[in-house]
Amino acid sequence: MTDNAHSTSYPDQKALVLHVSMQYGEPMASEAINRNFHNIMAHGIYEGFECVLAGGLNVTIAGTGEQHTLAAKHDNVTLTVHAQHPSTVAISIGQHVLVVDSFYQFGVQTKQTEATAEIEAAEYKLVTLDAVLPHHIILAEFDVPGGTTTLTESMMDTTVRTEGRMDIAGHVKQHNPHAQYERVDNAATNEDIDVESVEAKHIKLPQFWRGIQKYVLEKLWLSLAAKICPVGVPLPWPTDIAPAGFGIMKGQSFSRSFTETLKAYPSGVFPDMRGLAIVGKTNSEVILAYEAGQVKKHGHAGSSVSSTNLGSKNTNTTGNHVHALNAGKSDFGGLVGAGGSAYYQSAGNTVANGNHFHSVSIGSHAHSVAIAMFGATKNTINNRKFNWIVRLA
């Protein structure tokens, strides 16, 4: 670059509303500098350049006091533009687009390098929709009905802004602007795992294993287990301490928070299964009904007690005999004569009737039979004792 390319009337750079990275004729400038970020920085706004309604039909740009930076891509160069001061633009009736228009051409000076130049290095322009050029940076679109005297938010659309790929302001304001890097204060906690947090956090091994326990074992495995063995099925268990997540069925109540278990036992109370076996119900029986043990009606083969009628029986024929009579006296006083007495004394035997028998009636009768007690207090089979347990879920 020759000396005559430099500006002879160099403007106050800080006084410019918009300032471009480099312009032809600027001290130490060259086109190579403007090519530095070409195709590296994306075309668009990187920070700031907010549009705020300023009363009437006016809009203020870059009045927030923040940094305001954009990159405008031209054919062979990419210009960075900074807003150094706020500026107010009047919006016309109808549909228009508010843009930042920037300029660079080798050998052509602008007002940024020559105070007498006629070309702005960058400026705000209000153009129609069909006049937007590829190097323009769109700040907002306006649709102002005829007769409007004061702009409203509904007339301004900032969602069409040409955003760069690096939102610096938004990046700085983010809670975690570098999600790819681990932050000490952004590690998942046990509580995050337990409440199923959806926040983007890195996870350390203790929380990783906790997550495996909670989701793989409790959710994945238990859901599979429920298909293999549904919640509510009694299972035999060989100790007096139930495993984690199970309860021994002793007639006790359980928490209604175990909703799946509650579906099987709606009363919230386990049946007391101590000393009981499980028997399939018939169609007429009630599910979970208790039935006390009974002995089936039965007999003992070959055993009987009957009655019989023995009728009358005769004694044997014998007994031809007499009985002796002793001697005695009889007083016949008064029969012999007055003042006298007499007696009569005799001895002898009874008359013999010969041999004879007697008939005895025995009749019908039976005998009582006592059967001795045998066996245990209840019917049992050969068995081994387990506890019945059921899963709580």
C-alpha positions in Angstrom: 0.0 0.0 0.0 1.4 3.5 -1.0 1.3 6.5 1.3 -1.2 8.3 -0.9 -3.7 5.6 -0.1 -3.9 6.8 3.5 -6.5 9.3 4.5 -5.5 12.9 4.7 -8.5 13.8 6.9 -8.8 10.8 9.2 -12.1 10.9 11.2 -12.5 10.4 14.9 -13.1 6.6 15.1 -14.9 6.7 18.4 -17.4 9.2 17.0 -18.7 6.8 14.4 -22.0 5.2 15.1 -21.0 1.9 13.4 -17.4 0.9 13.1 -16.1 -1.7 10.6 -13.0 -3.8 11.4 -10.9 -2.5 8.5 -11.4 -0.2 5.5 -9.2 0.7 2.6 -6.9 3.6 3.4 -6.9 2.9 7.1 -3.5 2.9 8.7 -1.8 -0.5 8.6 -4.9 -1.9 6.7 -4.8 -4.5 3.9 -7.4 -6.6 2.2 -5.7 -9.7 3.8 -7.0 -8.5 7.2 -10.6 -8.5 6.1 -10.1 -12.0 4.7 -9.0 -13.3 8.1 -12.4 -14.5 9.3 -14.0 -15.1 5.8 -15.8 -18.4 5.9 -14.8 -18.9 9.5 -17.2 -16.6 11.2 -20.8 -17.1 10.3 -22.8 -14.3 8.7 -25.0 -12.7 11.3 -25.4 -11.0 14.7 -23.2 -12.3 17.5 -24.1 -10.0 20.3 -26.5 -7.1 20.9 -28.1 -4.9 18.2 -31.5 -5.1 20.0 -34.4 -3.0 18.6 -36.5 -1.2 21.1 -39.6 0.9 20.4 -38.8 4.6 21.1 -42.2 6.2 20.8 -44.1 7.3 17.7 -42.8 5.4 14.7 -39.2 5.3 16.0 -37.0 2.4 16.9 -33.7 2.7 18.9 -30.9 0.2 18.0 -28.0 -0.8 20.3 -29.2 1.3 23.2 -28.8 -1.3 25.9 -25.3 -0.6 26.9 -24.1 -4.1 25.9 -21.5 -5.1 23.4 -22.9 -5.1 19.8 -21.0 -7.2 17.3 -21.9 -8.7 13.9 -20.2 -10.3 11.0 -21.2 -9.4 7.4 -20.1 -11.7 4.7 -19.3 -10.2 1.3 -17.9 -11.9 -1.8 -14.3 -12.3 -0.7 -14.2 -10.8 2.8 -16.1 -10.9 6.0 -16.4 -7.6 7.9 -16.9 -7.3 11.6 -19.2 -4.4 12.6 -19.4 -2.9 16.1 -22.1 -0.5 17.3 -20.4 2.2 19.4 -23.4 4.4 20.0 -27.2 3.9 20.0 -29.1 5.1 17.0 -32.7 5.9 16.3 -34.4 5.0 13.0 -37.8 6.1 11.8 -40.0 3.3 10.5 -42.2 3.9 7.5 -45.8 2.8 6.9 -46.1 -0.6 5.2 -43.8 -3.7 5.2 -40.1 -3.0 5.6 -36.9 -4.6 6.8 -34.4 -2.9 9.1 -30.9 -4.0 8.1 -27.2 -3.2 8.6 -25.6 -2.5 5.3 -21.8 -2.6 5.2 -19.3 -1.8 2.5 -15.7 -2.7 1.5 -13.9 -2.3 -1.8 -10.2 -2.2 -2.4 -9.1 1.2 -3.5 -12.3 2.9 -2.3 -12.3 4.9 0.9 -15.3 5.4 3.2 -16.3 7.9 5.8 -14.5 5.7 8.3 -11.1 6.6 6.8 -11.8 9.8 5.0 -14.1 12.5 6.4 -14.9 13.9 3.0 -15.9 10.5 1.6 -19.5 9.9 0.5 -19.8 6.2 1.3 -20.6 4.9 4.8 -18.5 1.9 6.0 -21.7 0.6 7.6 -25.2 2.1 8.2 -28.7 1.2 9.2 -31.2 1.1 6.3 -34.9 0.5 6.0 -35.6 -1.4 2.8 -38.5 -3.3 1.3 -38.7 -7.0 1.5 -37.5 -7.5 -2.1 -34.5 -5.2 -1.6 -32.7 -7.3 1.0 -29.2 -8.2 -0.2 -27.1 -11.2 0.7 -24.6 -9.2 2.7 -27.3 -7.4 4.7 -27.8 -8.2 8.3 -31.5 -8.2 9.2 -32.4 -6.7 12.6 -36.2 -6.8 12.4 -39.2 -6.8 10.1 -42.0 -4.2 10.4 -45.6 -4.4 9.2 -47.1 -1.0 10.0 -50.7 -0.4 9.0 -51.7 2.9 7.3 -52.6 5.6 9.7 -50.4 4.3 12.5 -48.8 6.9 14.7 -47.3 4.8 17.3 -45.5 1.4 16.8 -46.5 -1.6 18.9 -44.6 -4.8 19.6 -47.0 -6.7 17.4 -45.8 -4.6 14.4 -42.2 -5.6 14.9 -40.8 -9.1 14.3 -37.3 -9.8 15.6 -37.5 -13.6 15.1 -36.2 -13.1 11.6 -32.9 -11.6 12.8 -29.8 -12.8 11.1 -28.2 -14.7 14.0 -24.6 -15.7 13.9 -23.6 -19.2 14.9 -22.0 -17.9 18.1 -24.5 -16.0 20.3 -21.9 -14.4 22.6 -24.3 -12.7 24.9 -26.5 -15.7 25.2 -23.4 -17.9 25.6 -22.1 -15.8 28.5 -25.5 -15.8 30.2 -26.0 -19.5 30.0 -26.0 -21.5 33.2 -23.6 -23.9 31.6 -22.1 -22.4 28.5 -19.6 -25.2 28.0 -21.6 -28.3 28.4 -18.9 -30.3 26.8 -16.7 -29.6 29.9 -17.2 -31.0 33.4 -18.3 -28.4 36.0 -17.7 -29.2 39.6 -21.0 -27.5 40.5 -22.9 -29.3 37.8 -22.5 -33.0 38.7 -25.6 -35.1 39.2 -26.4 -35.8 42.8 -28.2 -38.8 44.4 -31.3 -36.7 44.6 -31.1 -36.0 40.9 -31.0 -39.7 40.2 -33.9 -40.4 42.6 -36.2 -37.7 41.3 -35.4 -38.6 37.7 -34.0 -35.1 36.9 -33.9 -34.2 33.2 -31.2 -31.5 33.7 -28.1 -31.8 31.5 -25.4 -32.8 34.1 -22.4 -35.0 34.1 -22.5 -38.1 36.2 -19.9 -39.7 38.4 -19.5 -43.4 39.2 -21.4 -43.4 42.5 -24.4 -41.8 40.8 -24.0 -44.0 37.7 -24.2 -47.2 39.8 -27.1 -45.7 41.7 -28.9 -45.1 38.4 -28.1 -48.7 37.3 -29.6 -50.0 40.6 -32.7 -47.7 40.2 -33.5 -48.1 36.6 -32.0 -51.4 35.4 -32.7 -53.5 38.5 -35.8 -51.8 39.9 -37.5 -50.7 36.7 -36.2 -52.9 33.9 -35.7 -56.1 35.9 -38.7 -55.7 38.1 -40.9 -55.1 35.1 -39.6 -58.3 33.6 -40.0 -60.1 36.9 -43.6 -59.0 37.0 -44.2 -60.7 33.7 -42.4 -63.9 34.9 -44.0 -63.9 38.4 -46.8 -61.4 38.9 -46.8 -59.2 42.1 -49.0 -60.9 44.7 -47.9 -64.6 44.1 -46.9 -66.2 47.4 -43.4 -67.7 47.3 -41.8 -70.2 49.7 -38.8 -68.6 51.5 -36.3 -70.6 53.8 -35.6 -68.0 56.5 -37.5 -65.9 59.0 -36.2 -62.7 57.4 -37.8 -61.6 54.2 -35.5 -60.4 51.4 -35.5 -56.7 50.5 -38.7 -55.7 48.7 -40.7 -58.7 50.1 -42.9 -59.3 53.1 -43.7 -62.5 55.1 -47.4 -63.3 55.0 -48.4 -63.2 58.7 -51.8 -61.4 58.5 -50.2 -58.0 58.8 -51.1 -54.8 57.0 -48.8 -53.2 54.4 -48.4 -49.7 53.0 -50.9 -48.7 50.4 -48.0 -47.0 48.5 -47.3 -50.5 47.1 -50.0 -50.1 44.5 -49.3 -53.3 42.6 -49.4 -55.4 45.7 -52.6 -53.6 46.7 -54.2 -54.8 43.4 -53.7 -58.4 44.6 -54.7 -57.8 48.2 -57.2 -54.8 48.1 -57.8 -54.9 51.9 -54.2 -53.8 52.5 -53.7 -56.8 54.7 -51.8 -60.0 53.9 -53.5 -63.3 54.6 -52.0 -65.2 57.5 -50.3 -68.1 55.7 -48.5 -69.5 58.7 -49.1 -73.3 58.9 -51.3 -73.2 55.7 -51.0 -74.7 52.3 -52.5 -73.3 49.1 -55.4 -75.1 47.4 -56.9 -74.2 44.1 -60.5 -72.9 44.4 -63.6 -74.3 42.8 -65.9 -72.1 40.8 -68.3 -71.7 43.8 -65.6 -70.8 46.3 -64.5 -67.3 47.3 -60.9 -66.3 46.4 -58.6 -66.0 49.4 -61.2 -67.6 51.7 -59.9 -69.6 54.7 -61.1 -73.2 55.1 -60.5 -75.0 58.4 -59.2 -78.6 58.2 -61.7 -81.4 58.3 -61.6 -85.2 58.2 -63.3 -86.7 55.2 -66.3 -88.9 56.0 -65.0 -92.5 56.0 -65.4 -96.0 57.6 -63.1 -98.8 58.8 -63.2 -101.9 56.6 -64.1 -105.3 58.3 -65.4 -103.7 61.5 -69.1 -103.9 62.6 -71.2 -104.3 65.8 -74.7 -105.8 65.4 -77.6 -106.8 67.7 -79.3 -110.2 67.9 -82.4 -111.7 69.5 -81.6 -114.7 71.6 -85.3 -115.6 72.3 -86.2 -117.9 75.3 -84.0 -120.5 76.8 -84.9 -123.4 79.1 -83.0 -124.7 82.0 -82.0 -128.4 82.1 -84.6 -131.0 83.2 -83.8 -132.3 86.7 -84.9 -131.7 90.3 -87.0 -134.6 91.5 -86.8 -134.0 95.2 -88.8 -133.3 98.4 -88.3 -130.9 101.2 -88.3 -132.0 105.0 -90.8 -130.4 107.4 -89.7 -129.9 111.1 -91.9 -131.1 114.1 -93.9 -128.5 116.0 -96.8 -128.2 118.3 -100.1 -126.6 118.1 -102.0 -125.2 121.1 -105.6 -126.4 121.2 -106.5 -124.7 124.4 -110.2 -124.8 125.2 -110.8 -127.6 122.7 -109.8 -130.5 125.1 -111.8 -129.3 128.1 -112.0 -126.7 130.7 -108.7 -126.1 132.6 -106.9 -128.5 130.3 -104.4 -128.2 127.4 -103.1 -130.4 124.7 -100.7 -130.1 121.8 -100.1 -131.9 118.5 -96.6 -132.7 117.3 -95.8 -134.1 113.8 -92.9 -134.4 111.3 -92.7 -135.2 107.5 -91.6 -134.3 103.9 -93.1 -132.2 101.0 -94.5 -134.0 98.0 -92.0 -134.8 95.2 -93.0 -133.4 91.8 -90.4 -135.3 89.8 -87.8 -133.9 87.3 -88.7 -130.6 85.6 -87.2 -127.4 83.9 -87.7 -123.6 83.9 -88.1 -121.3 80.8 -86.0 -118.0 80.8 -86.7 -115.2 78.2 -83.3 -113.4 77.1 -84.6 -111.3 74.2 -82.7 -108.9 71.9 -79.5 -107.0 73.0 -76.2 -105.4 71.7 -72.7 -104.8 72.9 -70.8 -101.4 73.1 -67.5 -101.2 71.3 -64.8 -98.5 72.2 -62.3 -97.5 69.5 -59.1 -96.1 71.0 -57.7 -92.6 69.9 -54.8 -92.7 67.4 -52.8 -90.1 65.3 -52.1 -86.3 65.5 -54.3 -83.4 66.4 -54.9 -82.7 62.6 -54.4 -84.3 59.3 -50.9 -83.7 57.8 -48.7 -84.9 55.0 -44.9 -85.3 55.0 -43.7 -81.7 54.8 -40.9 -79.2 55.4 -41.5 -75.7 56.8 -41.1 -72.5 54.8 -42.4 -69.0 55.1 -44.7 -67.6 52.5 -43.4 -64.3 51.1 -44.8 -61.9 48.6 -43.2 -59.0 46.7 -44.0 -55.4 47.6 -44.3 -53.1 44.6 
